[in-house]
Amino acid sequence: MTPHRPRTAILHYSAPPVVGGVEAVMLAHARTFVAAGLEVTVIAGRGEQQALPADADLALVPEIDSRHPEIMQASVQLAAGQVPADFDALTERLAAALRPLLQPVDALIVHNVFTKQFN
């Protein structure tokens, strides 16, 4: 019987090759986890598979990207103190996109999503 390889996901607005401090940390984590024999999936709104280690997966959810048009529009309204009319539908769409990606994951590393206002 093959032993269970822990599945780790790393989530952020964007992933390599987007240039940024978090993206560099995500790449270092992905390389380290793959080298340790872990299954790794990077979940982001924007990024490219070829910028990640060969054994890491990339799952794109466009609405996670802070530059996605719907997110940008909602952010403007929220910054003005207004909840967009489609806010509940947008958040449910995000949750529906993330659920199947996160269901098989043993550990999730979330960068900035809980502390930044972008999404």
CORQUI-V513363 format. One record per residue. N is the residue number from 1. RES is the residue in one small letter. PHI is phi as a letter, one per 40 degrees, with the letter a starting at -180 (NA if undefined). D_LAST is the distance of its C-alpha to the last C-alpha in Angstrom with 2 decimals. Layout:
# CORQUI-V513363
N:RES:PHI:D_LAST / N:RES:PHI:D_LAST
This chain:
# CORQUI-V513363
1:m:NA:42.28 / 2:t:c:39.33 / 3:p:c:37.40 / 4:h:c:33.77 / 5:r:c:31.51 / 6:p:d:28.41 / 7:r:b:25.21 / 8:t:b:22.30 / 9:a:b:18.76 / 10:i:b:16.50 / 11:l:b:12.74 / 12:h:a:10.46 / 13:y:d:8.36 / 14:s:a:11.93 / 15:a:b:15.47 / 16:p:d:18.92 / 17:p:c:20.44 / 18:v:d:17.50 / 19:v:c:18.94 / 20:g:i:17.35 / 21:g:c:18.26 / 22:v:c:15.88 / 23:e:c:16.89 / 24:a:c:20.49 / 25:v:c:20.22 / 26:m:d:18.80 / 27:l:c:21.76 / 28:a:c:24.17 / 29:h:c:23.05 / 30:a:d:23.37 / 31:r:c:26.79 / 32:t:c:27.95 / 33:f:c:26.99 / 34:v:c:28.59 / 35:a:c:31.65 / 36:a:c:31.92 / 37:g:g:32.05 / 38:l:c:28.71 / 39:e:c:26.81 / 40:v:b:23.43 / 41:t:b:20.50 / 42:v:c:17.60 / 43:i:b:14.50 / 44:a:a:12.15 / 45:g:c:10.84 / 46:r:a:13.64 / 47:g:i:16.88 / 48:e:b:20.54 / 49:q:d:22.76 / 50:q:c:25.64 / 51:a:c:23.81 / 52:l:b:23.74 / 53:p:d:26.88 / 54:a:d:28.97 / 55:d:c:28.65 / 56:a:c:24.85 / 57:d:b:22.88 / 58:l:b:19.70 / 59:a:b:17.60 / 60:l:c:15.26 / 61:v:b:12.56 / 62:p:d:11.69 / 63:e:c:8.63 / 64:i:c:6.96 / 65:d:c:7.92 / 66:s:c:6.13 / 67:r:c:9.48 / 68:h:c:9.65 / 69:p:d:11.46 / 70:e:c:10.01 / 71:i:c:6.37 / 72:m:c:8.36 / 73:q:c:10.55 / 74:a:c:8.44 / 75:s:c:7.07 / 76:v:c:10.84 / 77:q:c:11.96 / 78:l:c:10.07 / 79:a:c:11.37 / 80:a:c:14.67 / 81:g:g:14.72 / 82:q:b:14.57 / 83:v:c:12.88 / 84:p:d:12.84 / 85:a:d:15.73 / 86:d:c:14.00 / 87:f:d:11.07 / 88:d:c:13.05 / 89:a:c:13.95 / 90:l:c:10.56 / 91:t:c:9.57 / 92:e:c:13.13 / 93:r:c:12.99 / 94:l:c:10.29 / 95:a:c:12.53 / 96:a:c:15.56 / 97:a:c:14.65 / 98:l:c:14.04 / 99:r:d:17.10 / 100:p:c:19.80 / 101:l:c:18.38 / 102:l:c:18.24 / 103:q:d:21.46 / 104:p:c:23.87 / 105:v:c:22.18 / 106:d:c:24.15 / 107:a:a:21.78 / 108:l:b:18.05 / 109:i:b:16.80 / 110:v:b:13.11 / 111:h:b:12.25 / 112:n:g:10.01 / 113:v:c:7.31 / 114:f:c:9.31 / 115:t:b:10.10 / 116:k:b:7.55 / 117:q:c:5.65 / 118:f:d:3.80 / 119:n:b:0.00
